[in-house]
Amino acid sequence: MRCRPPHAQFVRHGYHHGNLREALIAAARRLIAEHGPQGFTLNEASRTAGVSPSAPYRHFRDRNALIEATAEEGFNLFRDRLLAATAGVASPYEALHRMGAAYYAFALDEPGFYQAMFSSGLPAVGTSVTQAGDRAFAVLEDAVRGLGAKEHQVRELSIKIWAFTHGMTGLIAAGSVSAMEAGRLAGDAVDAMLRDSGISVPTKVAATSES
């Protein structure tokens, strides 16, 4: 799975009257993907969005506020991707594993959002970002709950699954493992976590090859 470049349609010509905030977030998304959350200035975001250096202050007090807004939008999109990946899936087990694939795809397709969400470098983030992250995490919790986990198990299991998936995402991004290999290893690890918690998981049928 290859990392697609940030969407160029938001660069400079993406600004029109009335969508300044969105144009600046799109500019930050591109700059973060290229240079990291701490690798650009508010003036650079202004130039990328094609607006004056003073324009961002209509919506953002400083660069950190712009990074926060980018993270919040990223979490909202991330939640939408997780829900879309599991739409119409009757099996909670299948839904959970589809979320893993959606997680990897989001991180690779949206490096600007992903870094703003998880590697912002900010000492703290505001309530709106925290709430957006919690809403995304709740999608995973609902899937774990749907598997039959007891309520006191849901958060701990969800954190473990999230942490493992997050770690695998880093290995994929570094080229240490392929997305396919990561998916297989993560799937086995998640199944083991579920079994250790007393949750039944489907038995996998080994693939056979015909000679």
Stockholm file with secondary structure:
# STOCKHOLM 1.0

chainA/1-211         MRCRPPHAQFVRHGYHHGNLREALIAAARRLIAEHGPQGFTLNEASRTAGVSPSAPYRHFRDRNALIEATAEEGFNLFRDRLLAATAGVASPYEALHRMGAAYYAFALDEPGFYQAMFSSGLPAVGTSVTQAGDRAFAVLEDAVRGLGAKEHQVRELSIKIWAFTHGMTGLIAAGSVSAMEAGRLAGDAVDAMLRDSGISVPTKVAATSES
#=GR chainA/1-211 SS CCCCCCCGGGSSTTCCTTCHHHHHHHHHHHHHHHHCTTSCCHHHHHHHHTCCTTGGGGTCSSHHHHHHHHHHHHHHHHHHHHHHHHTTCCCHHHHHHHHHHHHHHHHHHCHHHHHHHHCCCCSCCCHHHHHHHHHHHHHHHHHHHHTTCCHHHHHHHHHHHHHHHHHHHHHHHTTSSCHHHHHHHHHHHHHHHHHHTTCCCCCCCCCCCCC
#=GC SS_cons         CCCCCCCGGGSSTTCCTTCHHHHHHHHHHHHHHHHCTTSCCHHHHHHHHTCCTTGGGGTCSSHHHHHHHHHHHHHHHHHHHHHHHHTTCCCHHHHHHHHHHHHHHHHHHCHHHHHHHHCCCCSCCCHHHHHHHHHHHHHHHHHHHHTTCCHHHHHHHHHHHHHHHHHHHHHHHTTSSCHHHHHHHHHHHHHHHHHHTTCCCCCCCCCCCCC
//
